[in-house]
Amino acid sequence: MENANLVYLWPVYWMHYLSRGMGLNIIFIFTLLSATLALALPNFRIIRVAVAYFYLCQVSVDYAEGNVGHASHATLWIVIILALIPTWRSRQHYRIERQRVLNYFFFGQVLVAFFYFCSGLWKIGTAITQFAMGEHNAFQFDAVSRILAERLLVGYDHNAGPFFISHPILGWLGFWALLMWNLRY
């Protein structure tokens, strides 16, 4: 079977029993179907939970293939929060219902800000540790160009890589601008 070398995570463990193409088609079709139904019928929480589950399946398939990334974490948590938003039960308690929904949106915004803050804090902590150990670190002007050069050497395709390698100060300034953006919360 073509899935023998993949280690599927628990949301998509069932893909071990199917071909990879069949499993991806199932995930794609049900994600599209549940998302369309959620747009048409937003008051049905079970449909929103289905959207969150199938998005979790997509992320799980990506990570089963050996990818280790963080691009989907914030989106996944926002989808889960949107799935858990309470449904409007009555117009009689409109203010209470509205406040409950707004609390979920507020929590989602706080969660995204927390992710970015932790990301920036981790980068600063790593840079300080590397600096203390005498390693290359984010405080050096050629930090980004070194990272890009290393990734290009191992086969990653990066369109802007050669530019930032030849102009290291621009990469360094961009990195620190992004870091300050992360820490602004």
N, C-alpha and C positions, 0 to 999 in steps of 0.2 A: 504494500500500500504506500502511496506517496506521502502520507502524513507520518511515517515512521520516525523521522528525525526531528519532528516538531514536538514541543512540549506544550500542549494547549492548556491554558489556565482554566479554572473551574467554570466560568460562564460559558465556555465553548468546548468543554471536554467532549461533548457529544460529536464533535467534528472528527474524532479519531475513527468513528465508524462510517464516515462518508469520505468521498473524494474531496480534496481541497476546494476544487471548483464548485462542487455542489454545495458545500458548506458556505462558501462566500456568497453564492447566489441566494441561498436561503436567508442569510443575514441581510443582504442588500434589499431583497424584496420585502422582508418583514419590517425593516427599518423604514423604508419608503412608505409602506402601507400604514404602519402605526403613526408615523409623523403626519401623514395626510389626514388620517382620522383624528389625530390630536388637534390639528388646525380646525377641522370641521366640528368637532365635538369636545371643546376644551373643558367642559364640566365633568367629564368621565375620567376620574383619576387612574383607573386601571389602564386606559389607553396611554396616558402620560407615563405611567410606570413601564409600559411595554417599550415606549420610545427610549427611556433610560436604559432598560435592559439590553436592547439591541445596539445602542451606542456603546454600552459596556462590552458587548460581544465584539464590535469592530475594534475597539482598543485592545481587547484581549488577544485577538488574532494578530495584531501588529506586534505585541510583545511576545507572542509565542514564537515568532520568527527570529528572535534574538535581538530585537531592537530594545534599547533601553533609552527611553526619552521621557520628556515631561511636558510635551506640547499639548497633550490631551487631558492632563489631570484637571486643570481648572475648568475646562469645558465639561468634562464628565461630572464634576461636582455641581456645576450650575444646572446641567440637565437633570440630575437627581433632585436638586432643590425645587426646580420647576415641576417635577413629577409629584412632589409632596405638597405643593400649594393646596390649601383647603379649597373645596368647591363652594360656590355660593349656594346657600341653602334656601334663604328666603330674603325677601325685600324688607321684611319687618325689622330685621336687625342689620340694616345696611351698613351703618358706621362700624359696628363690631366686626362684621365680615370683611369690610374693606381694610380695617386695621390689621386683621390677621393676615391677609394677602400681602399687604405692604411690609409686614414684619419679615415675611419670607424673602421678599425682594431686597430688603435691607440686609438680611443675613447673607444673601448671595453676594452683595457688594462688599461686605466686610470680609467674606471668605476669599474673594478674588484679591482684595487688597492685602490680606494676610499672606496669600501665596507669593505675591510679588515682594512683600517685605521680607519674608523668610528667604526667598531666592537671593535678594541683595545682601542680606545679613550673612548667608552662607558664603557668598563670593568674597565678602570682606574678610571673614574668618579664615577662609582658605588662603587668601593672599597674605594675610599676616603670618599664618603658619609657614607658608612657603618662604616668605621673606626671612623669618627667624631661622629656618633650616638652610638658608643660603641657596635656595633653588630659584629658578625663573618664576616670576610671579606677576600679578596684575599691576604692580607698581612700576614695572619697567616699561619703557616706551615701545619696545618691540614685542610685547606680550601677545597681542592679537595676531601679529604677523607670524610669530613662531607657531601658534596654535594652528593657523590656517595652513602654513607650510607643512606641518606634520600631517594634517588631514589630507592635503593634496597628495602627499607622498604615499599614503596608504590607500589611495583610490577614491576618496570622496570627491565629488564634482562640485565645485563652488565657483560660480561665475565671477564674483567680486574678489576671490582669493588673490589672484596675481596683482590686482591693483593695491590691495591693502598690504601685501607683502612688500611691494616696492615703495609704499608710502606708510610706514609703520605708525607715524604720529597721528594720522587720521583714524586708523583703527583703534589706537589707544584712546583718543578723544571720544570716539563713538562708544567704546566699551564703558568709559566712565560716565558718559551721558546716560547710557542705559542703566548703569548701576545707581546713579542718583535718582533716576525715574523710579526704580524699584524701591528705593529707600524713602521716597517722599511721603509714604503713608505713615 
